Amino acid sequence: MQPRFWSQLSLFAVTFIAILMLREFSTHLLLQNGIHDYQIHTAVDIAANVLLVLISIILINQNGLRSIAGLGNVKTEKWYLLLFPLFYLVGLNLLITDAPSSQATMASIAIFLVNCLSIGFAEELTIRGFLQSFLIKHFGKTKKGVLSAVVLASVFFGLVHLIKFDNGLYGEMAQLAFASFIGLMFGIVLVLTKRIYPLIIIHAVVDLFADLGEVGMPIQEKLNEAGSLENALLIILLTSPCLIYALVLMVRYKQEEQQEKQLENSSAAQMS
């Protein structure tokens, strides 16, 4: 690999993790000083997400990744592949999410909506927009190169969810599987649809339904109990359809590329 590859990858990883750690430190500092206001804490989250978006856009432009990242002026292909991620994840969250708190005000709802959108932009532009696209560019656009990039980016996405490590071993295993499965699904969907904006919106909508019950509630220091093995297995089971969907799409991607190569070889043979 070229030195630039490692320097850009290191810059991304260090900056990404540093922003997440700074966000956690700021939250802890606010709580230490008795500041539990929902809007203030959410504003901190939004600020961190905006930083991630800015860093991602800079790195995407510096490395000429706009087209691979789905930011170019292209039409969304195979839009129907977006339906399963949207309806399954929203439906799953509707089953387990509490109703909005009675403490929710118009101001807290507004900042909550902004935060959901900022999460969608931040996580998709960093993981799929930059990291996955950067790996595809350097591994090559062969099926092996593309799928390797999708897998590595999804594993990284899962691993960064372990930064707090406050759910016990089983809880963290479930968190790793949950994020990796969804990351794998979103990654291959981006490759096939070639447009990142629909994924950003889906990600934001999913987070909206996932956190709806916490809108307006004062932020408390989380004293999480270690997750049980049973709960971890349940979470993995509920998110396993995302993994299955991703694997099906990856197999289809391989088959379509093989068919395209066969057509190219056939055309070349006829012309020779």
N, C-alpha and C positions, 0 to 999 in steps of 0.2 A: 504493500500500500504506500502511496505517496505521503511525504511529511505533511502536506496540506490536509490530507484526509484526517490524520490523527489530531492535528492542531484544531481543525474546525469541530471535530467530534468532541474533543476534550473541552473546548470553549463552550459548546452547547451544554454538555453534561454538568460542568462546574457551575455555569450560570443558572441553569434550570434548578439544580438542587439548592444553590445558594438562595434563590428567590423563595423557594418553598420553605427553607429553614428560617429565613427572615420573616416570612409570614407567620410561622409557628411561634417564633420569638416575640413578635409584636403582639400576637394574641395573648400569650402568657403574660407579657408585661402589662397589658391592659387589665387582665384579671387580677394580677397582683396588686394593682392600684385601685381595685374595687370598681372598675368600669365594666359593666355587663350589658350595656345598651346594644340591642340587636343591630341597629343601623350603623353604629360605629364599627363594630366587628365585621359587618358585611362590607363596609367601605374599605376596610383593610384587605379583605379578600379580593375585591374588585381591583384595587390598586396593584396587587400582586399579579392578577391575571392580565392587566393592561401591560405590565412590564414584560410578561411572557410573550404576549402578542407582538410587542415591538421588537423584542430580541429575535423572535421567529421570523418576522418579515425581513429584518435586516439580513439574517443568515440565508433565508430563501433567495433573496435578491443577489447577495454576494456570490452564491454558488450556482446561480442560473437554474433554479429549481421550480420556477413558477408553473411551467407546463406539467411537469411530473406531479407537482403538488396539487394539481387541479385548480390552480388560480388563474390560468390563462383564459382567453376568450373562446371557450369551447362549450358545446352543448352537452348536457348531461346524457350519458348513454345508459341504456338498460335501467331506467328509473325505477322499474318495478322491484329491483333488488333492494331498494330502500324500505319497502313496505314492512318486511319482517322485522328488521331492527327497531323500527318505529313502534309498531303495534305490540310486539312482544314485550319490549322493555317498558313501555308505558303501561301496558296491562299488568305486568308483574309488579310495578311500583304501586299501581292503584290497589292491588290486593293487600299490600303491607303498609301503606302510608296512612298516617292519621289525618283526620280532617284539619283544616287550618285552625290555628289557635284563636281564641277569643281576643287575644292581645294584639292581633294583627290589625294594623292601621293602613290607611291608603299610602302613607309614606313608606312604611315597612314593606308593603306589597310591591311598591314601585322599585325600591332598591333591590328587593329579592329578584324581580324580573330582570333587572340590569345585571345582577350577579350571575343568574343562570345563563344569560347570553354571553357574558364574559368568560364563563367556564367553557362553554361550547367553542368559542374562538380560541381560547388559550390552549386547551388540551388537544384540539384537532390540529391547530397550526404548529404546535411544538412537536407532537408525536407523529402524526401522519403528514402534516405539511412539510416540516423540515426533516426530522430524523428518518422516517421511512423513505422519503424521496431522495435524501442524501445517500442512503445506503443503496437504493436502486441505481442511482447514477454511477456509483463506484463498483457495485457488483455486476452491473450490466443488465440490460432489459430482457435477458433470457428468462425462461420460466424458473430456472433455478435461482438466478439472481434476484428476481422480483419476489418470489416466495420466501427466500432467505431474509430479505429485507423486511417483509411483512411480519415474519415470526420474531425476528430480533427486536423490532420496534414494539411489538405487543408485549414481549417479555420485559423490556425496559419499562413500559407503561405499568405493568403489574408490579415490578420491583419498587418503583418510586412510591407506591401506595404503602410500602412497609416502613417509611421513614419514621413514623411515630412509634411503631411496634408496641402498641398499648392494648392489644386485644388477646394476648396470650398466643401460644404456638398454633393452636387450631384456628383461632380467629384470624390470624395473619395468613395462614395457609388458604383459608376461604377467600380472604381479600385478594391474595395473589392470583388465585384461580379466577375469581370474578372479573378483575380488571384485565387479566391476560386474555380470557375468552372474548370479552367485549372488544378489546383492542385488536385481536386477530380478525374478528368479524368486520369491524370498521375498516381495518387496513385493506382487506381483500375487496371490500365493497368499493373503496376509493379507487383501487386499481381498475375495477371493471366499469365503474360509472364515470370515472375520469373528471369528477367535479367534487370539490371539497365543501362547498357551501351547503348543500343539502345535509351532509353529515354534521356540520356545525349546528344547524337548526335542530336536527334530531337529537344531538347531544344535549342541547339547551333544554329542549322539551322534556327529555328523560330526567334531567336534573330537577326540572321544575316539579314534576310529579313525585320525585323521590324525596324532596325536602319541603314539600308544601306544609306538612304538619308542624314545622319549626319556625314558620314565618312570624316575626314579632316577638318571639319568646326570648327573654334575657339569656345571654350566653353564660353558661356555667362551666367551671373546670370539670372536664369529663373524667370520672373515675370508673373506667371500664373494667368490668369483670372479664376474666379470661374466658374466651369463647369455648363452648363445649364441642366435643367431636361430633355430636349429633347435629348441632346447628351448622357446623362447618360443612358437613356432608349435605345437609339440606340446601345450603346456599350454592354449593357446587352443582347439585342436581338441578336446581332451578335455572342456573345459568348455562348448563351443559347444552341446551338447544342452540345457544349462540356459537359454541364451539363446533357443533355438528353442522350448522349452517355455513360457517366459515370453511370447514373442511370440504363440504360439498362444492362450494364456489371455487375453492382452490383446485379441486379435481377437474371441474369444468374449465377453468382457466388453462390447465395443462392440455386438456383435450382440444380446446379451440386453437391453441398455439400450434399443436401438432398438425391439425387440419390446415392451418394457414401455411405451414412449411411445406406440406404435401402439395398444396395448390401452387405454391411458388416453384417447387421442383418440377411439377408437371408442366407449368407454363414455360419454364426455362428449357425443358426437354423438347417441347414442341417447336420452340423458336430456333433451336440448334440444328 
